Amino acid sequence: MQVIHHLTAALCFLGAASAATIQAPLSPAGNGRSISVALFSELEELARIVDISYCVGLTSLGIIKPFTCLSRCSDFPKFELITAWNTGPLLSDSCGYVALDHGKERIIVAFRGTYSLANTIADLSTVPQEYAPYPGPGESEHQAAGGDVSQKIMDGIDGKAKRDGTPLESEPKCDNCTVHMGFQTSWTNTRRQIMPDLEQQVFLFPHYKLNLVGHSLGGAVAALAGLDMLAHGWDPMVTTFGEPRVGNTGLVKYIDDRFHLLGGHSHGVDNDKDNTTLKFRRVTHVNDPVPLLPLTEWGFAMHAGEIHISKAALSPDLQDLEHCEGDNDPTCAAGQDPTVLDTSMASSAPTAKRDLLASMHDELHDVMHEPWGIPTRYRLWNMLFAHRDYFWRLGLCVPGGDPFDRKGEYAWPEAL
């Protein structure tokens, strides 16, 4: 589509050249919301790991074993590619890779976002999204129909599943839960391709930690994959960047409960050096509209575990990130959606909210109807960049990552 080509070309050449060079991150004053240096470092590394997933697809040579590509693969010399997948270019498709990290003893599952970013934003914000029940029928019962969820989920709800060799009375049931049909279909299609390889690696490397990471629509697929893998008896750690809303409030509560996201702070642990043990990190960025989509009035909501980047331009420093309270902290991404009620404990939050989605409405009309698809006020450009800018500008499989990135900009202390 012409819109995609023009926007993608602009994204390639409009850089963040004015961003200041970052040295070692400065420790912020303790306020109960700040993140640790270790967590900051881990999130920055995961942003590069998920960026590599954009090398998988129709427009790239892909990732070649042992682990080489046009982008940041050389940053991870101890990675070993297990498999890559690409189910297609649609909203209900998925793309990514599975790799072993023999240095940090991790199994990495990276879920790519979409190349069609402008059209995806338009679809999620202007076309009512269909729901599917969660969990749906198990695949053993509906093999011919494709199955909606893993049979392990259904076995767990019925008390048949085992976790770590111990029989369970029952997995928690997701009551009154509905999920975005496109995201659920995407995970269903992906699961068929990756689960045999993933189960083999979990068996061969039982001491390796399972890490799921996704950007954009890949973040929604990673969230559903995390629930599935919990039902398998595994212990996944999920990190998403710019994740859209996956389902309704019932599903939000289920995700919060399964990943223990509402214990004290939404991050579930004290603010100390051990907060790298968070089981679900949902990273958002100011002015990124995707975490506010699909719309609240269609019944969609967002779960807790949010870590918000408040600095608009690249590159963020430690004090630019903070833990957010609950599902809808008004000082974080929810503060740009006036249709979201404040359910947090942040009493000092401002009552007035900037309506990011309303400011995007006219821009989307220009993108979809003007001959060149270029917004007249260019506000949408900033939103597109905001959705790409998570520590680095994500989404381009070119040598060294985005050409406007500053190689070696994050100079970490030797102690890390």
N, C-alpha and C positions, 0 to 999 in steps of 0.2 A: 504494500500500500504506500502511496506517495507520502502520506503523512509520516509514516515510520521512517522512510529514508531521509526526509528533510530533518526531522528531529534528531535522528541518530547521527547524521553528519554534523549537526550543530553541537551535539554533546561531545563529539570527538575533538572538536577544535576550539570550543570555548573552555578554557582551563581555569584553574585556580592559581594563576601565576602570582597573584598578589598576596597569597597566604604567607604568614610569617614562618620562618624556620623554627622548629621546636627543638629544644635541647631535652635533657632528662626532665621528666614531668615533675612539677612541683607538688608537694603534699598540701592539700587544702586543709583549712581549719576544720576541726571536728564539729559536725552538726547533726550527726546521726543519719545523714543521707549520703555522705561522700563514699566513694569506692576506694579500694586499696590500689596501690601501685601494681601489685601482682595481677589483680583483676583487669586493670586498664591494659596491661601488657598482653594478657591473654586475649582480650577482646580485639585488640589491634591485630594480633596474629591471626585470629579466626576470620577477620575481615579479609585478609590476604588469602586465606585458605578457601573461602567461599568465592572470592574473585576468580580463582582458577577454574571454577565450575563453568564460567562463561566461555572457556575454551572448548567445551563440549557442545556440539550443535552443528547445524547445517552450514554455518559460515566460517568454520574453523577446521584446522587439521586435527584438532582434538588433543587428547593427552595420550602419550605413548609410553609404554612400559620401558624401564622401570618407573620413571615419573618425570617425563619431560613434556614441555609445551612451549608455546610462544610467550606465555605470561610469566607468572611468578614461581613456577615449579622449581627453579634453581634455588629459591629461598628455603626449600625443604629437601635437603639431600638424603635424608633418612626415610623419606616417604616411599612406599611401594604401592603402585596402582594395582588394585584387585579387579575392578570392572568400572566401566562407564556406561551410562544409558541415556537414551534420547527417545521419548515416546512420541514427540511431535511438537508443533509450534502453537497449539491452541491453549486456551485458559485451563482446560482439563487435562493437559499433558504435563510432562515433567522431564527434567534433564539434570544430570549431575554425575558424581563419581563416588566410588568407595575406595579408600586407601588405608594402608597400615602406616602408622608413624612408629618406627622402631626406635626412635630416639626418646620420645616421651611416652611410649607404650600406650598408644591410642588407636582405636579403630575410628576412622573419620568417614562420615557419610555427609557429603556436601550437596545441597539442593540449589540449583541455579534459579534465578529469577527469569523474567521475560525480557526479550529484546524489544518487544512492542510496548514500551512503557506508556507512551501517550495514549494509545488505543486502550490499553488495559485500564488506565485511570478513567478514561471516558466510559468504558463498559461498566466498571464497578460503581461509578457514581451516577450514571444516567439510566441504566437498565436494571430493573428489579431482579435480584438474584434468587434462584430457586434453592429451596432447602431440601435436604435429605435427612431421614432419621439417623441418629447415631446412638448406639451402634446399630447397623442394619443387620440383615440376615447373614449368618456365617457362610463362608464360601463352600463348605462341604455340602450344605443344603441347597445351594444355588450355583453350582459349578457352571451350569449352562448359561445362567444369566450373568455370570462374572463374579458374583459375590460382592457385597459392599464392604465387609470388614474381615479381618483375620478370624479364622475359626477359634484361635486362641482367646480372643476377647469373649466370644460366646461361651467357650468352655469355662473361662474364668468366672463369668457371671453365674453360670450354673454350678460353680464349685468343683469343676473337674480339673482345673489347671493346677500346675505346680510351679512354685517359685523357689529356686535354689534347692530343689529336692524335697521341699516341704509342702505337703498337700495344703491347699487353701480351702477355708470354708466357702469363701466366695470373693471374687473381685468386686469392687464397688460398681454399682450399676449407675449408668448415666440417665437420670430421670428427666423426662421432658426435654431431651436434647435434640437439637437439629443442627446440621452442619451445612456449610456452603457446598452445593452439589458438585461444582466444578473442582473445588479443592479435594473433596472426597474421592471423586473419580480419578483425579491426578495421582493420589496416593495409592488407590487400588491398582491402577496401571503400573505404577512404579514398584509396588510390593512384589508383584509377580516376577519382575525382572531381577530384583536385587536380593530378596530374602534367601534364596538358596546359597548364594555366595556369602551373604552376611552371616547366616547360621553356621556355615563352615568356619569362617574366621573367628567367630565367638567361641566355637568348640576348640580350634587350634590355639587360640591365644586368650584363654579365659581370664588372665590377669590384666589384659589390656582394657582401658576404659573406653566405653562407647560414647562418641561425641557426634551429635547431629548438629549441622549448621546450615542455615538457609537465608537467602536474601530475597526480599520482595515476595512474590508468590511462592517461591521456594521456602520461605519462612512458614507459610501456612501449611505446606506439605510436611515440613519438618515437625510441626506441632502435632499433626495427626499421626505421623510416624512414631513420635515419642510415646503417645498413648498406646499404640499397638505394641511397641517394644516393651513397655511396662507390663502389658498383659502377657508377653512372652516370658516374663520372669527376669528380664534384663534390667539394667540400671542406667538408662541413658541420661546424658547431660545435653540439653538442647539450648542452642544459642541462635537467635534470629535477629536479622537486621531489616527494619522496615516491613515487618510482618503485617498483613492485612487482618481484619477481623474474620475469624474462622467460622463462628456459629452464633447461636443465641445465648441468652444468659444462663440457661441450663448447662450448656457445654462449657461456658466460662467457669461456672462453679465447679464443674467436674475437673477441668484442667487445674484450677487453683488447688483443689483437694488432692489430686493425684500427685502433683509436684510440690505440695506443701508450700504454696506461695503466699499464704496469709498468716504465717506464724510470726507474730510481732509485726515487724515491717514486712512489706510484700516480698522482700528478698529472703525472709525466713531465717536469717542468721544475724548475729551481731556484726557491727561494722569493724572488722578486724582483718588480719592478714589471711584468715581462712575463708573469706567470702568468695574465693575461687571455687568453693564447693557448691555454689548455687546450682540447683538442678534445672532451672529454666531461666535464661536471661533474654528478655525481649528488649532489644536495643532500638530506640526511636531517635529521630532527629528533628529539631525544630523546623517547621515549614514543610515537612514531608507529609503529603496528604494521604498516602497509602494506609498508614495505621488507623486512619479515620474512616476507612471504607471496608466493606459495603456500609451503607448508611444506617444510622441508628433507627430511623423511622421504619426501616425494613425488618427490624428485629435483631440486628447484629450487634454484638458487644465485644469488648476486648478484655482479656484476662490480665492478671497481675504478673509480677516479675519484671516490671519495666525498669530499664536503665535509660535515662534520657540524656541526649547530647544537646545542650542549650546554645552552643556556638554555631552560627549559621555557616560560616566559611570553613574551609579546610585550613589548618588541621587542628583538631581539638586537643586540649591539654587535660591533665587530670582534673583540674577544678571545673572543667566544662561538663563533666559527667556526674550524675547523681542517681541514687536509688529513689524510686517513686513509691508512693503509698497506695496500696490497694489496686483496684481495677481501673479507677478513673481519677487519677491525681490531677487536679486542675493546674498544678505548676509544671506538668509534663505535657505529653502529646494531647491529652484530653482537654487541656486548656484552650485548644484551638477549634473545639467543636462545641458550640453552645447547646446542642441537643443532648449532651451527655450530662447527667446529674453527678454532682460531686459526692462520692461515697468514701472519700479518704478522711484521714484525721488531720490533714494539713489545714488547720483553722486559719492560718495567716495568708492563705491563698487569696488572690484578688477575685472579686465576684464577677467582674466583666471579663468576657472571653472574646478573643479575636476569632471571627468566623472564617477559618481558612477555606472551608469548602465553598462558602458563598462567594468568596473572592475568586475562586477557581471557575465558577460556573460560566461566566461570560468568556473566559479564556478557552474553555472546552468547546464552546459554540464556534469560536473562530477556528480552532484546530480542525473541527469536523466539517466546516462549511466553507471556509475561505479557500480560494484556489491553491494557495501554497501552504495552507495549514499553519500559518505563523500567527501566534497571538498578537493582537494589536498593541497590547500594553506590556507584553513580555513577562507578565507575572508568572505565567506557567513555566517559563524557562527556569526560574528560581526554584519552583517546586520540583521540577525534574531533576535538577542538580541536587536538591535536598534529599531526594530519594536515592540518589547514587552515592552521596558523600557520607560514607561511614568509615572514618579514619583515613580512607583513601577514596578516590573516585572509582567505584566499582562498575563492572559491566563491559569492559573492553579487553579482549584477549590480544594484547600486543606485547612485544618484548618489554619486560620490566613493569608491566601494568600500564596504567594510563600515562601517556607521555608527559603530562603536566605534574605527575607525582614527583616528589623530591626524594630520590633514592637515599636511604639511610637517614631520613629526617628524624626518626625516633631513635635517639641515642640513649640506650638504656644503661643504667649503672651496672658495673660489673657484677654486683651482688645478685642481680636478677639473672 
